[in-house]
Structures are given as structure tokens and as C-alpha cells.
């Protein structure tokens, strides 16, 4: 599955997202998809931290921030769903 994710990287380049204190930030697809794949396949946060330490992916904190933002966006856009207080 990881190989399949990495093979599709060219489709997701460039990846942009906004954060409260930074207008926009660009990350190569590998830096976004590799930590997501590791989290999905292993659930091991230490591997994600090691990948980030050596410059091969975003930090676990950024990963969780992105997950939360995507979930809130999905909840807000879904029919009959509202953003939690």
C-alpha cells in the first residue's frame, strides 16, 4: 500500500494548505503523504517523528493539525452537519 501511495505522488504536487500564523506553505508531496501512510499502516508516532527529524516528512503535530482541519471542513460542508462548538 505504501508503494502505491508513493507511486501517486506526482498527482498531488504541489500541496498547499493555510495555517493561522502563515499565509501559505508549500510541502513536497512526500512530506505530506509519507507520514500519513506510516500513521495509517503502523500507527507508530515515533516513526513519524524520526522521519521528520531527518527531513523526510512533516511533524506529527502538523499531521494532527491537518487531520483536524480536514475533518472540520468535511463536517462543515456535509449536508445536515454542523461545526462543533
Secondary structure, DSSP 8 states (H G I E B T S, - for coil): -HHHHHHTGGGG-SEEEEETTEEEEEE-HHHHHHHHHHHHHT--HHHHHHHHHTTSS--HHHHHHHHHHHHHHHHHHSTT-----
